[in-house]
Amino acid sequence: MFSISANYRVSIFPKLFLSFVFIIASLYFLNVTMNQASMGTIRTGIEDSLTSRVHFYNSTLVTDLKRVIQLKTEYLYDKDLMELSFIPEQMSDYQFAEAVLRIRTRLSLLETSSLYIENVNVHIPLIDRTISSKGYVDSPPAEELNALQDSNYSHPIVAWNNRLLIGALSPENMIEDTDLLMAIKIQLSRDKIRQSLKEINNAGDGKAVLLDNQGAWAVFSENLSVEEEQGLLAQLRMEIGDEPQGTLYRKINGDNYIFIYERSAVLDATTVVYFPENEILAPLKAHRLWFWWFSLLSIGVVLAFSVWTYRLIHRPIHKLVRAFRKVEEGDLSVALSSRQGDEFRYLYTQFNVMVSKLNVLVKEVYEQKIRSQRAELKQLQSQVNPHFLYNSYFVLYRLAKIPDVDNVLRMARHLGEYFRFITRSRSDEVTLEEELKHTLAYIQIQMYRFDQRVETYCEELPEACKSISVPRLILQPIVENAYEHGLRETVSGGLVRMAFQQLDQDLIIIFEDNGSEMTDEKIAELHDLLHANADDAIETTGILNVHRRLQLKYGSSYGLSVSRAQIGGLRIEMRIGLEQDSESMSPGQRM
C-alpha cells in the first residue's frame, strides 16, 4: 500500500483557482460594465423591429390567402361549373366549349391574382375532365381528393405529396366518392412562400419558417437537411404555447437563438423568425473595442501567469503524457520521478505502480486468451451439428435405398474423412492443403444434401501456399455458414464460390454466396461482432472463433472481413500471413 499524505505538501489547486478568478474577473467585470447598459435597449429595439416584420408578413399572407379562400368558395356556385357538374348532356358542343373557356378564364384570373398560387384546376367527375387555366390536365388520384376533403375553414391549407393545397369539394360532406360533383384545387408555390419568408429578414443570418399548427407541413426560408428540419420543428411545436405571439430564447447546435412567432387563426399556421443572438450584439462593436484595449493591458499579467503555470503544470503533465504514449506503444519499462512535493509526485508514483501491474496483467490476459481460444477450438472439434449429422444419414439412407452403390461409397468415404479430421486433436495447426481437403470433403457431403439446389466452385490452391501452417478448422466453418445461413431455404440456383488471391506476404481466401437470407442489417451486425472487443461478445460463433484464432496467430490486421457479395449474398475475406511467425510478435501486438 502507498501513503499519499507525505508525497506532497502544498496543493496546486488553490494557486490556480485564485489566479484564474482574479484574471477572468478583472477582464469580464470591465466588459459587463460597459456593455450591460446598452445591451438591453438595443436588444429590445431589434426584437420590436422583427416583431413588426413578422406581423406585417403574417397580415399580408392572411389577407392574400383569405381572399383566395373566399373566391374558391364562390367558384363552387359558378353557373358554368354547376351546368357542367349537373347537366352536361343537355349542353350542345358549342355551349360546352364556351363554358370550359369561361371557366379557364376565371381560373387564370384566380391564379394571377395571388403571388403565392402556382396553379388552379377544377375536377368534374361527371364529364371525367380536369380543367386548369392552361387547358385539360390529368384527373387527380383518389388520395389527392381525400386530402382536399380535409381543407376547411378552420384548416384551409393541406399537404399532399409534398405540395401545399387549398381545396373545396361539392358537396362538402359527401359520403362516397361517387357523390362528388366537383373539386377545386389551388396549389400554392413553396418557392414563392420561401422567397417571401427570406424577405422578412433580408440581412444577417436570420431565418424564417411558416409551419402548420397541426404538424402537417412546413416551409423554410433556407434549405436545411431533413434531420435539421425535423429537430427544429419538434422543438418549436413543443415550446410554442397557445399565445397568439411571443418570443423565445433557445440554443441550436450550441448557439443562442431568438425566436419570434405569430399565429394565424385564419390559416391555422404560425410564422416563426429566428436569428443568432450575437446579431443583436453587433452594434456593440465600439464597446467591445474598449474591452480589447483593457484586454491588452492584461496581457502582461497573463503572460507572466502563463510562464508560471507552464513550469508548474504544463511541463509535468507533458512528461506524464509522453510516458503514457510509450505505454501505448507497448513499452512497459517506463518509470517517472519527481522532485516536487505536490500532486505530481503522487501521480508519478501511482503511474509506476500501474505500469508494473499492467505488465503482469497483459501477460496474464494474453495467456488466458490462448487458453480460451484453444478451449473453443476443442469444443468446435467435439461438436457435430445435429442437423448436419441426421441430414447426412438421411442422404446416405436415400442413396442406399435407390440403390446407388457408387454414391453410397463416396458419401461414406467423405463422412469418414470429415469425422477423422474433426476428431483428430494431436495438433492445433495443419497445412493449408490438409485444411482445404477437409473442407472439400464437407462440401461433397453438402452437395448430396442440396442435390441440384446449390452449386459450389473452388479454385485451385496455389502451389506455394499448400504447405503453409494454419490453425485447424478455419475454412469449413465459413463454408458451413454459407450453406446454413445463406442458402438453407434456396430452392434452386444457389451458388457458393471459394477463391484464393496471393499477395506479397499474405493470402486472401474469398468466400461468396448468392443467398438472400443475409440482409444488410445482418451483415452490419456480423461486421460489428467481428470488430467488437473480445470481452464484449455475448456469444462465440464458428465465424467469430475463426476470426479470433487468426488474429491471435497473425496479428490484429489479419482475420475476417465481411461485405455484400457481387453475386448478391455474403462475401467473407480471410487474410492469413504467408511468412509472419506468431513467435515474432509480442502479446501487445497480437492483442
N, C-alpha and C positions, 0 to 999 in steps of 0.2 A: 504494500500500500504506500501511496505517496502523500505527504503532507504539504498543502499549498500555503499554509499560513506564513511560513518563513521564506517563501520563494520571492515575494515582492513586498516592499514596504510602503511605497507611495502609489496610489491608484491614478491612472492616467485619465479616467473619465471626468473627474471634476475640472481638471485643467481644460480639456477640450470643450466641455459643456459651457463653462463660464466665458471662454474666449469667443466661441461662436455666438453665444447670446449677445455679447457686447457688440460684435461687429454687425450682425444682422439687425439688431435693434436700432443701432445708430443709423444705418442706411435706410431702413424702411420707416422709421419714425419721421425722417425728413420727407420721404416720398408721400406718406399718408397725409402729413400736414399740408403739403402743397396741393395735392390733388383731390382730397376729400370734399373740400368746399364746392369746387366747380363740377365734380363728377355727377352729383345728384341733379343739378339744374340741366346739364347737357343731356343726361340720360332721359330725363323726363321730356325734354323738348323733342328729342328724336323719336321717343315712343309715341308721343302725341301726333307727330307728323305721320308716322307709319300707320297709326290707328285711323287717321283721317283717310289715308290712301286706301286702306282695306275697306273702310266704309263706303268710299266713293266707288271702288270697283264692285263691291257687293251690290250696291244700289243700281249701278249701271247694268250689271248682268241680270239682276232680278227684273228690272224694267223691260229689258230686251226680251228675255225668255217668257216673261209673263204675257207680253203681247203675242208672242208666238203661240203660247198655250191657248189664249183666247181665240186666235184665228183658227187654230186647229179644231177647236170645238165648233166654231161657226161652220167650218167646212163639212162637218157631219150632216148639216142640214142644207147643203148646197143643192139647188134644183137639178143640175145636171147629174151630180153624183147620185141623188135619190132616184132619178129615172133609170140610170144605168144599173143601179142596185136592185130595183124592183121590177121594172117593165122594159128591159132591153129588147125583148122580142116584138114589142109594139112600135119600135122605132125603125124608121127607114135607114138605109145605109148612110144617106146624107145626114140625117139627124144624128145618127150615131157618131159619125166623123166630126160633125160640128161640136157635139157635146164633149168629145175627147179633146178637141183642140182648145175649147174654152177651159176645160179642167187643167190642161197642161199650162195654159197661160197663167191661171191662178196659182198653180204650184210654183211656177217660175217666179212670180211676184213674191210669193212667200219665201222662197229660197234666197232671193236677193234682198229681202227686207231686213235680214239679220246677218251680222258679221259671223255669227257662230254656227250657222246652218251649212252643212256640207251638201246634202241633197234631201229632196222631199218626194215621196211617192204614195200612191193610194192603190190598195189591192181590192178588186171587186170579184169575189168568188163566182158570182152568177155568170159572168162573162169570161171567167178564168183569165183575167188580164190584170197586170200591174202597171199603172200609168205613172210616169215620172215627168219632170219638166223637160226632159230630153227625148221622151218617147216611151215605148214599151220596154220594160225590164223583166228579168226573171221573177217569178212569183216567190214570195218569202216562204221558207220552210215553216213547218208547224211549230218548231221550237221558238222561232222568232216571233210568231203570232202569240204564243203563250207568254213570252217576255213582254210584248206590248200590252198584254192584258193587265200586267202589273202597274202600268203607267196610269196614275190617277192624280187628282188634285192635290192630295197630301204628299205624294211622292211621284212627281211628274217624270223624272229622268231615270231610265232603267239602263242596265248594261247587258249586252248580249254579244258574244263572240268578239270581245274587246272593242265594241262600238257603243257609243252613248246614243240612246234613242228616246224620243218623246213620241208617244203613240196615242191613238184613240181607236176604239172598236165600236162598231154599231151592229147589234145592240150592245150596250156596255156590259150587261150581266147575262151573256149568253151561256147556255148550259152545255151544248155540244158544239163542235167545230162547224157542223152543218148549219147552225143557226147564224153564222157570221154573214153580214150583208156587205160590210166594207171595213177596211183597216187603213188608217192613215199613219204613215211612219215618217218622222222627221229625224234625220241623223245629224247629230252635232259634230263639229270638227274639233277633234282633240288638238290638232296643231294650232288652230286659231285660239282656243282656250288657253293653250300653253303659252302662246305669244302674248296674250293679254295678261297672263299671270306674271310674265317676265317684266312687263311694263310697270307693275306695282312698285318694284324696287329695281330700277334700271341702273343703279350704281352700286358698287360694292359687291359683297359676297352673299347678299340676301337671296333667299329662295322662297317660293310660294307653292301652295298646293290647294286644290279645290277637291274636297272629299265628300262622299255621300255619307249622310248620318247613319244610314243602315249598314254601311260597310260593304256595299256592292261595287263601288268604283271609286277611282281617284285619278286626278290629272295633276302631274308635277310640272313645274316650270323648267326643270332641268332633268336630263336623262340620268336615272340612278339605276344601280343594279337591283335585281329582284330582292336580294337579301336586305339591301338598304331600304327599299320601299316598304317591304313588309315590316321591318323593325320600326321604322318611323311611324307608319300607320298604326301599328299596335300600341306604341307609346302615346300617340295623340288621342286615339279613341279611348284609351284607359284614363287619361288625365284631364281631357277637356270635359268640364262639367256641363250642367244644364243651363248655365248663364248664357245670355244671347251674345255676349262678347267678353273678352278678357285678355290677360297677359300671363304667360308662364315663363319660368326660368328653368331650363333643363340642360343636361350635358349630352352631347353627341360625340362619340369617339374621343372622349376626354376633353372636348372643347365646350365652353359655356355658350349657350344659345338663348336668344329671347324669342318667344313665340307670341304672336298677336293674332287673335282669331275673332271671327264674327259669323254667327249663324244666320241662315236664311230660311225662314219658315215656308216661304213660297216654293223654293227649290228643294227643301229638305236636305240642304247641303251646308258645308262650313268652309269658309275661306280662311286659310292659315298662311301667315307670312313669318318666316323665321330667318334670323341672321346672327352672325357671331357677335358676342357681347363686346369683343375688343373693337368692333367697328364703332361702337358708341364712344369709346375712349380715344378714338383717333384725333379729335380736336385738342386733346390734352398733350400734344407733342411738345408744345412750348414748355409746359410744366415738366415734362419728362426730361427735357434738355437740362433744366436746372438739377434734376435728380442725377444725371450723368456727371455734371460738374462736381456735385458732392461725392459721387462715387469715385471720381478721380482723386479727390482729396484723401479718400480712404485706402487708395491702392497701396500707399506706403505701409500702412498698418497691416494690410492683407498680405503683402509680400513678406514682411517680417514674420508674420504669423505662419505663412506657408513654409518658410525655411525651417522654422522651429518644429512644425508638425512633420515636415519631411524627415528630419533627423529622428524625431521621437516616434513616429508611427510608420511612415511610408517605407523607410529602409528596412525595419524589422519585418514588416508584412511582405515586402518584396522578397526578402530572404526566405520566408516561410513558403511563399508561392513557388519559388524555384525548387525548393525541396519537394513540394507536392508534385511538381511536374516530373521530377526524377522518379518519384514513386510510380506515377502514371506510366512512365516508360519502362517500368519493371526493375528499377534499381532500388532494392530494399536494404542497401547498406548505408544509406544516407543518415546522417546524425547532425543535430543542431545544438548550439550552445549560446548562451547569452551572459554578458557581464552586468546587465542592468538588473535592478531589483524590482521589476514591475511584472505585469501580467504576461509579458512575452516570455519571461523565463519559465513560467508555468506552462505556457503553450508549447515551447520548445521541448520541455521535459516530457509532456504528455504525447507530443508528436513522436519522440524517440520511442516511447513505450508502445505507441500504436503501431509503428513500423515493425518493431520487434514481434509483436503479436500477429501482425498481418503476415509476416514472413512465415510464421508457423501455420497460420490458418490457410494460406494459399496452398501450401504443400498438403495439408490435410484434406482440403476440398478437392484438389486435383486427384489425390489418391482415391477419395470417395467416389469421384466421377468415374474413374476407371473401373472400380468395383461395381458401381451401379450399372454401367453400360455392359459389362460382362454378364451381370446377372440378367439384364434384359435380353441379351443375346441368347443365353441359355434358355430363358423362358420362351423366346421366339422359336428356338430349335425344338423345344419339347412340346410345343403346342401344335396340334394339327387341327386346322379349321374343320369343325364337324360337317359343315355344308360341303366343303371340298371332299371330305372323306366319303360321305354317303353318296354324293353325286358321282364320284369316281367309281364306286362299287356298283351303282345302278347302271352306269355306262358299260362297265365290264359285264354285268349281268345281261344287258340288252344285246351286246355283241355275241356273247356265248349262246344266247337263245336263238339267234338268227339261223344257224350258227355262222360266225365269221372268224374262223380259227386264226387266220393271219393277224387280223386286228386285235384279237384277244391276246395273242402272244406279244404284239408290240405294246399294247396297253399295259400288260403285266410287267414287261421289261421296263417301261418308263416309270411305272409306280415303284418298282424295286429300286431303280436308280434314284428316284426322288426321295424315298424314305431312308435309303442308305446315306444320302448326303446330309439330310437334316438331322439325323440321329448320330452322325459321326462328330465327336467333340474333342478330338485329340489336339486341335489347334484352333486359335482364334482367327487365323488367316489362311487363305488358299490362293492359288494362282487365278488370275482373271479368266484363263481358259477353263479351269475347273468350275468356277462360278457360273460362267456362261453355259457350260454343258448342263449343269443342274437346272438352270433357267429354261433351256431349250426342252429338257425333259418335262418340266412343268407345263410349258406351252403346248407340247404334244398331247399331254393329258387333257388340257382345256380344249384343244381342238376336237377331241372326241366328244366332249360335253356340249360344246356350242355348235358342232356339226357345220352346217353351211351358213350359220348366222354371223360368224366373225372370221375374218382372215387376219393372219399375223405374219409380218415380214421382219426379218432380222438380217442386218448387213453382216458381212464377213468381218470378224475381228482382225485388226491389223496385226501382222506377224510380230512386230516389235513390242506389242502390248500383251501378248499371250502369257508371258512368264512373269509379269509384274505381280507382286503380292498385294492382295486387297483383303479387307475384312470379309468374313463369311456372310452370306445371305444379304447382299446389298442389291442384287438385280431382281431376284424373284419377288420380293415384297412390292416393288414398283410395278412389275407386270401384273401381279395379283390385284393391285389397286385398280388398274385399268379394267380388268375383267369384272371385278366385284362392284366397283362404284361408278364405272363409266358405261359399261356395256351389258350390265346384268339384264336389263329389260329390252335389249336390242332384238328385234325380230329378224332383220336381215341387213346386209350392207355394213356390218361392223368392221372396224379396221384398227389394228394395233401395229405400230412401227417402232423398231429399235435400230438406232444408227450410232456410229462411232465417228468422232471428229478429233483427230490428233493435232495438238498444238505443240509449241516448243517444249514446255516442261509439263504439260497437263494433257489429260484425256477427257473429252466431253462425251458422255453417253446420253443420247437423246431418246426419250420415250414419248410417243404421241398416240392418242386415240381420238376417234371421232364420236365418242359417246355424248349424249345430250344431258346426262344427269348432273354433270359438274357445271353449275351456274357460275356467273361472275362472282356472286356473293360467296359461294363455297370456295372458289379459287382464292379469293381475298382472305377468307378465314384460314385456309391452309397456308398461305403466304405468311400471315401474322403468326401462326403457330410455329412455323419453321424459324422465324426471326425473334421469337419470344425468348425471354430468359429461361434457361432450363429449369429453374426452380419455380417458375410461374406456370408451367404446363400442368394442366389438370389431368390429362390422360396421355399416355405414351402409345402411339400407334406404330405400325410397322414402318411407315414412311419417316416418322419423327425419329425412331430408333436408328434407322439407316443414316439420316442426316447427322445425328449427334455422333455416331461412331466414326463417320468420315471426318467430321471436324476434329474429333479427338485425335485421329491419326495424322491428318494432314494440316490442320490449322483452320482458323475461323473463315478464311477466304474460300474454303472448299465446302463441299456438301451438295445440297439440292436447292434448286430454284424452280418455281412454278409459274406458268403463264398460260394464256389461251393459245391452243394449237391452231395452225393454219387450216387443218382439216376439220376443225370445229370443236374438238373436245379439250382434254387437258394435255399440256406439254410439260414434262419434267426434264430438267437438265441436271445430270450428275457430273460434278467436276472432281476428278481424283488426280493425285500427283504421280508423275512417272518416275521421278528421281528423288524427290524430297523424302528424307528419312525422318520418322517421328522422333527418333532419339536426338536429332539435332535441334529440336525446338524445346524451349523452356516451358514449364507449366503455365506461366503467364501468357506466352504467345498462343498456346493451344486454347486457353480459356478466353 
